[in-house]
């Protein structure tokens, strides 16, 4: 069974699409699927996909090349904010098994399985179309393999450590901004700082490393999971990482750094797993962060947040999606 993924990543896009596709690939590989990736973006992304087969092409605009690439595959997966309806129409004409990942009801997809695992989204979000199957809710959110099985998280009496993570690029330099504020207000805390693979601020952050500020670069999924288990709370952007945090049960404060994260941030805030501090450039965002930080020092509040996250995300989304594509329950 050959599965081909078409997606995008890199500068100004991030790595969230790649991470989701990798999660699904791992579920296909569990049943002997062979994965290939066709990516529009930065070749640095090879590291994330390890030794899997990758091509870097502008598959969105080069339609003739795209049509050739979908041949000789049993299943086609597209995860894109940029692909045109024409790309999907080409796939639907020649492939019977297709999966299209969607976060915003972006297009009237002509066929296949539509996956939207976003928090707070319900099936009513989509107008039903003949020949289209909708997989909606966090039940179907695909997570990387180390997050499929996660041990119980210990919730400490008070906050002694915090995880700071703002994705692969961190174009808004939020890691440094948050770190400086926490150093000023909570110097005694241990801070786990994740430096993204495409970060432009790594040298500045490296200069701040100390016994209390621990930096982590080129972290794999297992390493990320272990940090989430260890940290008492997390301060994060509002992307794919929020679902991993929920799976582990790490109470979180979220800052939106791109418009496509707003739905996640508000959804998690309303679900009461996380606190939404605000848009990255708003004047009150950092004040909100400090207020939430103080509030979350309450053990009972963090226990409740952790329980909600784990209840909403059980880590089995990728396996469920693959079973649906293959015709199972």
N, C-alpha and C positions, 0 to 999 in steps of 0.2 A: 504494500500500500504506500503510494508516493503522495506526500502532502507538500504543496508549495505555498509559501507565505509571501505576500506582496505587502510591503509596508514602507515606513519612512522614519528617519531619525537624524539626529545631529544638531548642528547649530540652529538656534531659534525654534527647534522642534522638541529636543530632548530625547529621552530613551524609553519613554513609557510605552509607545507602540511596540518597540522591540521586545521589551520585557513581557508584555502580554502574549505576543506571538511565541516567545520562547516557552512560556508556561504551557501553552497549548501543544507545542511541539513535544514537550516532555511527556504529556499525557498520551499523545499518539505513539511516541517511542515505547511507552510502557506496553503497548500491544503490537510491537514490531513495525510501527510506522517509520518511514524514511522521510526526513524533513529537508527541504531546500528553501533558502531565503533569497528573495529578490528585493533589494533595498534601494530606495532613493535617498541618498544621504552620505554621511561621513564614514569613511573606511575605518575610523577608530572603533566603530561599533563591532568589528570582528571579535574583539576581546570578550564581549558580552555573550556572544553565541558560541564561544569556544571553538571546537573543531568541526562545526557543522558547515555544510556546503552553502556558500554565499556568492551572489552576484550583485554588483552595484550598477544599477541602470536607472534611467529616468523613465520608468515603466508607465508613469502617468501620462506623459505627453507623447512618447514614442509608441503609438498604438500598434503599428505593425510588429514591432519587436515584442510588445506585450502579448499580442495574440499568439506569437510563436512560443513564448515562454509558458503559456498555460497548457500547451500540448503535453502529452505524455505524463500527466499527473492525474491521480484519482480524485484528489480533493484540493480545492483552491480556497485559501483564506486571504481576505483583504482587511487590513487595519489601517485606515487612512482618514485624515481630515481634509485631504487635498484632491483625492481622486474624483474624476468626473463621472457622471452617470453612464457615459459611454463605456468606461472601463468595466463597469458591472454588467452592462448589456452584452458586451463581448463574452464575458465569462459565462453568463447564463445561456447563451446560444450553444455552447459546446460542452459544458460540464454539468453533471447531474448533482454532484455533492459540493456545495459551496457554503462558506461561512463568512459573513460580513460583520465586522465589529463596528458598532455605532454608539456614540455617546449623546447625540443631540437630535435624533430623528432627522438627520442631515439630508437624506435623499429618499425618493420613492423606490426603494430597492426592488428590482424586478423578479427576484427569485431567491431561493436558498434559506439558510438559517441566519437570523439577525440576532446578534448578541449585544445586550446592554446590561452589564452587571453593576451599573452605577447605583449608589445609595439613594433611596427615595424615589426611584423610577418605578412606575407600575405599567402594566400592559396597556392601559388606556392611553398611554403616551403615544402609541402608534395606531394609525388607521389600518385595520387589517386588510391585507392584500392576498388574493388567491395565489396559492403556491408558495407562500412565504410563512415560515415558522419563526416565532419570536421567543427568545429566551431572555427574560427580564427579571432583575432583582439581584442582590448580592449573593444569592444562592448559586449564581453562575459565574461569579467573578473569577477569572483564571489567575492563580498565583503560582510562583515558581516552586519547584518540587520540595525544597526544604520547608516550605510553609504548609505542605499538605498535612504533616503530622507535627504538632507542637505541644510540648509539655506544659504543665501548669505554670503560670507566672506568679511569682511571689510579690505581694503588695506590701511594701515596707511601711512602718509607722509614719515616717516623714520622708520628704524628698531629699535624697542625698546625691542623686546623679541624674543627668539629663542628656538625652540624645538630640543632636542638632543635625538635621538632614534636609537639604533643599534641592535634591535631584542632580541630574548629570551635569547641567551647565551652571545653574545659579547665576543667571545673567544680571539679576538685580542685586547681587552681592549680599544676600540676606544672611548667609552663614556668618560672615564677619560682623554684620550689624547686630545680630542677635547675641553672638558671642561676647561682643564688647559690652552690651547692656547687662548680660548676666554676670560678667566679671565685675562690673561696677556694683551691682546689687547683691550678688550671691557668690562672692569670691571663693567661699569655702566649698562650694559644690564641685563634684567631679563632672566634667563635661566631655562627652563622646562626640567628636566632630567628624562627620563623614564628608570627605572631599570627593565631589563627583568626577567622573572620568573625563568630562569636557570642561571642567572648571578653569576659569582664567585667573582665579585668585589664590591658587594653591601656594604660591611662594609667600604671600602675605600671611596666610594661615600657618604655614610651616614655621614661620618666625615666632608664632605665639605659643608653640608647643611647650608644655610644662608638665609637672607632675599631676596637676589638676586638669589640664587641657590635653586630652589624648586624641590624636589625629588618626583617621583610618582612610587609606586610599586603596583603590582597586579592590574594594570589598565584594566578595561573592555573596550569593543569597544566604548560604549557611552562616557566614560571618555577620551579615545584616540581621538575621534572625536572632543570633546570640546576643548582639548588642541591644536589640529591642527587649529581649528577655531580662537583660541585666539592668537597663535604665529604668528609673522610677517613672519618668514621664518623657515624652518626646515633643520637640518643637519642629514642625515639618511644613513643607509646601503641601499643596492640596491635590497632588496627583496620585499615581498608582500606589505609591508608598503607603498612603492612608489605609489601604485595604490589607496590606501586610501588617501594619500596626494594629489594626482591629483584630486580625487573626491571632496575633500574639497576645493582645489584650493590654497594650501599652497606652495608658491615658495620654491624650495628645492635645496640643495647642496648634492650630493651623493658621497659616498665612497664605493667602492666594497670591501667586506671582504671575499668573496668566489667566485670561478670561475663561479658558476651558476648565479651570479648577474651581470656579465659583460654585457650581452645582454640587461638587463633592464637599466643599467646605461647609456650605449651608446645610447639606443633607446630613453630614456627620454631626453638626451642631444640633440640629433638630432631633436627631436620634439619641443625642446625649452621650455619645461615645467621646466626642472631642469638643473643644471650645474653639470657635472661629474668632480669631483676633482681628481680622480685617484685611483689606487690600494692602499690598506691600508698601505703597507710597502714601497711604492716608496718614494724617498727622496723629491720629489717636491709636493707631495699630499697636505701637510699642507700649503705650500706657495700658491698653487692654491686655496685652501679653503679660505684663507684670501683675495686673490685678487677677487674672486667671491663675497665674503661677501661685500667687498667695492663697487663693481659694482652694486650689488643688492640693495644698499641703494637708488638707483634711483627709484622713485615711478612708473614711466611709465614702467620700465623693469619688476617690480614685478606685475603690473596690467596685462601685457601681458602674463607673465608666468602663472598666476592664471587662466586667461581665457582659455588658451590652455589646462591646466590640466582638468578643468571642462568639456570642450568640448569633450575630448578624453575618459573620464570615467564618465558615467552618473549614476552609481550605480545600474543599472537594470540587470547586467550580470547574476547573479544567477537565477533570474526569467526567463530570456530568455533561459538559458541552460535547465532548468527544463521543460519548454514548448516544447523545441525541443525533449527532451528525450521521452516525453509523446505523441509526434506526432503532436504537434501544430506548429504554425508559430514562 
